[in-house]
Amino acid sequence: MNLKDINKKITKGDFSSLLNFGNNNKNVHPNEVAKMLSAVPTETALEAFSSLPITTQTKVFPYLDKLLQKKIVKTITKTRATYILNELSSDDRIAYYSSLKGVERSTYLDLLDEKNKDAVHDILGYPDNSVARLINTEFATINPKITIAEAIEHLRKNHRDTETANVIYVVDNDGKLIDDIPVRRFVLNDPQKKITEILDGSYITLKMTDTKEDAVAKFKEYDRIVLPVTNEDNILLGVLTVDDVLDAAEQRDTKEIQNFGGVEGLDYPYVKTTFFSLIKKRATWLIVLFVGEMLTATAMGYFDAEISKAVVLALFVPLIISSGGNSGSQAATLIIRAMALKELTIKDWWFVMRREILSGLTLGLILGTIGFIRIAIWQNLHLYNYGEYWFLLALTIFFSLIGIVMWGTLSGSMIPIILKKFKLDPATSSAPLVATLVDVTGLVIYFTIAAIILKGTIL
């Protein structure tokens, strides 16, 4: 029976085909089963998971989303939950316990044996964004004084067939890392050679306290599939695989995109987030931005006299504030991404400021010219009558757009750097936040320039 047929049966509530699933479907990757369970209602997924052989459950569990994992552990028996959690690879176990909070974490820690419990306690003591939260403590090590043949025999007897065994680590008697050896080097060399003869002394490490961003950068820079993680004394404590780094990068990018859109980072995928949780995540930023936009009405009220004398000025308010907000959002997007990729640091603020002032001036001149030409064409073709002082009105729009776009690019580029300086997430300087700031200040710039240029005419 293929996966499609099994999926149809599960959807109908028939789980009989899953009873021997692990034995008869060895060619099916656990992730395919996880996707199948994620596609059906939660209650159905829980029943289907319970119908799987326990060895298959252990393989499928890491690929499920965190919300379904939590519900499974709560639903299945304590004996089965204990088995699954203890059989997980160390990095998958850490990922699960990292998603738990408070009493819930303490409760399920009691399901682990002493060795695993101590390891989880140690890892959870590191910051959430540290490499330590991703490491796998199951790795293969050998002594440099033996032959390749002896090393292969040692590995066969003492290590499991896992993804971390693609690279073998050479350590001394104190556990200090000497070198790393890809498995292909064992295959392509004479079995009677000493390990010391195939060492190249070139290895890259991560520290337990390095950030996930540091890990992403090193994997990208050195094209590795796995990297050793050591402490300050170069003692090997674990390894980090590229798939775990990709998962971390995806979570980070997802959170930053959500923050940039003016939404608090979701704890679970959108389709798994409850309605009220979604409202809570969105409402906070909307309220903050709404209160900020109320200042726009305050600014317009301050210039009420000017608007009452020249109602035509109000026609261009949407044009003015949208141009400033758009330019600010552009600048913020470019700077935040450049900082995430480590192309820019806080020390580059002066370079960024100069560049964005010039960019804002150039962009402002372009938009200002278009605005000026638009008013001139509409006036001369009699599409709209802006009055006898239309030329001065066009100049007002021209200089206002220059000033507002310059201010927008400057604000959008500097806010992420300022937030980074105060150790805050630059992504929180979202496009809506920058746009709101520029909306308010843009109106002040617009009406101030209008008051100067149009003084003694229509004002």
C-alpha positions, -999 to +999 in steps of 0.1 A: +000+000+000+014+034-010+015+066+011-014+081-009-037+052-001-026+052+036-034+090+037-069+084+024-075+057+050-063+079+078-085+108+067-115+084+070-104+073+105-091+039+094-057+033+111-053-004+105-028+002+077-005+018+102-001-011+125+027-026+104+038+006+088+073+006+102+081-029+090+065-028+055+074+007+044+111+011+051+115+031+019+092+059+032+110+088+049+097+097+083+091+133+071+065+120+046+046+104+075+049+136+095+035+157+066+007+132+063-002+136+100+000+174+098-025+174+069-053+159+089-073+172+119-054+171+152-075+144+168-071+122+138-034+128+138-031+118+174-050+086+168-029+079+137+004+085+155-007+061+183-013+034+157+023+036+145+048+010+158+068+026+186+101+025+166+084+044+138+070+069+163+105+077+175+116+084+139+085+105+129+083+125+162+112+150+154+096+160+120+063+170+136+056+207+145+061+216+181+024+220+188+016+185+177+046+171+195+033+186+228-002+172+223+012+137+215+033+136+246+002+146+267-020+121+250+001+089+249+010+068+279+038+079+302+057+047+294+056+054+257+064+091+261+094+082+282+107+058+256+103+083+227+119+112+245+149+092+256+154+076+221+154+109+203+188+122+191+202+148+215+196+178+192+159+168+186+155+163+224+169+197+231+146+213+204+116+197+221+125+208+256+134+243+244+098+247+232+085+240+267+082+266+295+080+265+333+061+237+350+055+219+317+093+216+311+099+204+346+072+178+344+085+163+312+121+164+323+112+138+348+106+114+319+142+114+310+169+091+323+196+107+345+221+110+317+197+127+293+182+148+320+216+162+330+225+169+294+193+187+288+197+208+320+232+218+309+222+228+274+191+247+285+214+268+307+227+285+275+210+315+258+181+306+234+201+320+205+233+301+212+248+272+192+245+251+223+207+248+218+213+231+185+241+207+191+240+169+189+261+152+216+262+119+197+294+120+177+322+096+167+357+101+181+390+082+176+425+083+190+453+095+166+477+067+174+457+039+158+455+027+122+426+033+098+416-003+101+415-002+139+396+031+137+369+015+115+366-014+138+363+009+168+336+029+151+317-002+141+316-014+177+310+018+195+289+042+174+255+042+158+247+049+122+236+085+124+240+117+103+268+129+127+290+099+117+297+115+083+327+132+100+350+115+125+367+135+152+403+129+164+407+138+201+435+134+226+431+116+260+416+147+275+389+150+249+406+180+231+399+182+194+429+176+172+413+173+138+382+161+119+382+135+092+355+130+066+345+093+062+356+093+025+392+097+037+389+064+055+376+047+024+402+061+000+433+054+021+453+023+029+437+006+060+472+001+075+480+038+075+481+056+109+454+081+116+482+107+120+491+102+084+458+113+070+453+144+092+455+178+075+453+199+106+426+221+091+393+222+110+368+248+118+350+250+151+321+267+168+319+276+205+290+268+227+283+305+232+284+314+195+251+326+181+230+308+155+238+336+131+275+329+136+268+292+128+249+301+096+278+324+085+305+297+091+285+269+073+281+293+044+317+304+044+334+270+047+308+248+028+306+223+056+278+198+063+288+194+100+309+214+124+324+205+158+314+226+188+340+231+216+344+250+248+371+276+256+396+248+263+389+232+228+373+201+244+348+186+220+313+188+234+291+182+204+285+187+167+262+209+146+247+196+114+237+218+084+201+207+086+197+220+121+213+253+110+189+255+081+160+250+105+173+277+128+178+301+099+143+295+087+128+302+121+149+334+124+140+346+090+103+338+096+103+358+129+121+387+113+096+388+084+067+388+108+083+415+129+090+436+099+054+433+089+043+447+123+034+413+139+048+397+170+066+364+161+042+335+160+050+306+183+035+281+158+028+280+120+000+303+109-024+274+102-017+259+137-020+292+156-054+297+174-076+325+164-072+344+197-035+339+197-033+354+162-054+384+173-031+389+203+000+388+182-014+413+157-033+436+180-003+449+200+015+464+170-017+476+155-026+495+186+009+510+188+008+521+152-027+534+155-017+556+184+012+568+164-010+576+134-032+596+157-003+621+158-010+626+121-044+641+130-027+663+157-002+675+131-029+684+106-049+701+134-018+723+141-018+735+105-056+738+104-054+775+095-031+769+065-054+741+053-086+762+057-070+790+036-056+766+009-077+735+008-058+724-023-029+715+000-050+687+015-052+671-020-015+662-019-013+649+017-017+612+006+010+617-020+034+633+004+031+609+033+030+577+012+063+588-006+080+593+027+067+561+042+077+541+011+112+555+010+117+548+047+105+512+043+128+507+014+158+519+034+149+499+065+145+467+045+179+472+028+198+480+061+181+452+082+190+426+056+225+439+052+230+437+090+216+402+091+241+391+065+269+409+084+275+432+054+271+462+078+278+467+115+270+495+139+304+511+131+292+517+095+266+542+106+283+572+091+288+555+058+251+545+058+240+580+068+260+597+040+248+572+014+211+574+024+212+612+025+225+613-010+200+585-021+172+604-005+182+636-022+184+619-056+151+600-051+134+631-038+145+651-069+131+624-091+097+622-073+096+660-068+101+665-106+074+641-114+051+658-089+059+693-104+053+681-140+020+665-130+006+697-115+019+717-146+002+693-170-031+691-152-032+729-149-023+736-186-045+710-200-074+723-177-078+689-161-078+707-127-076+744-117-050+749-090-055+787-091-033+815-102-005+804-079-002+769-092+035+774-100+042+781-063+021+751-053+041+729-077+073+742-061+059+734-027+053+698-038+087+696-054+107+707-023+084+689+001+090+656-017+128+662-016+127+669+022+103+641+031+120+614+010+154+624+024+140+622+059+123+589+051+155+572+039+175+587+068+150+574+094+146+540+078+183+535+077+192+548+111+165+532+132+177+496+127+213+507+136+201+525+167+181+495+178+211+472+172+232+496+193+208+491+223+209+453+217+173+452+203+162+433+173+165+456+142+136+437+126+113+454+151+119+487+132+092+473+109+080+489+077+048+500+095+067+517+123+090+536+100+060+546+078+041+558+108+071+579+120+076+594+086+038+601+081+038+624+111+070+642+105+063+643+068+032+664+074+052+688+095+078+691+067+051+696+040+031+723+058+062+741+070+075+743+034+041+753+022+039+781+048+073+794+036+067+793-002+030+803-003+033+830+024+016+862+011-002+844-017-029+818-008-017+817+028 
